[in-house]
């Protein structure tokens, strides 16, 4: 590692799993050495630390590597010492994790087959789109009572779920906005137009082994 005190984060800007990790890293002001990679041309240095070949990957030390976005998020939640930054931990309970599990399993399963139908025997993508409507309706109903999913303050669960709602919405924005999910659309607009999203979506040049380390905590405003 170029700096033994600074974790290395392998990331891909548009990956929803990497996005959720960057959101939470930013929220707890955790600096990392960012290494933006292209998934179609993965560096050999990256493949040496993960057999999965997926992002995000965070290297804490030679012996400690976090290979999943939720592992990175849990590490952030446990290691943040600043009281203000730890506000993101509020509402961390079984219900929030249940929603994240739904997104990572059923919702993502349907999303992939809706967005990439040719990868899955050309089955009707609208069938899988329809399968996700009940979950979107559930989110919309929750948001009738609070600004964010579990309270009036944003927390890690919003950041975990948002990137996948964004990906689903982007397949057909006009159709999504006609669903009349007023509260869900408002929640989405607050996050997508916020400073945090702008910061974590900042573009970096693709990493090369001889590059000077780029250190960031994803706060630029």
Secondary structure, DSSP 8 states (H G I E B T S, - for coil): --STTSEEEEE-TT-HHHHHHHHHHHHTT--EEEEE-BTTB--HHHHTT-SS--S-EEE-SSS-EE-SHHHHHHHHHHH---TTGGGGGTT-SHHHHHHHHHIIIIIHHHHHHHH-GGGTTT--HHHHHHHTHHHHHHHHHHTTSSSSSSSSS--HHHHHHHHHHHHHHHH-HHHHHTT--HHHHHHHHHHHTSHHHHHHT-------TTS---EE-S---
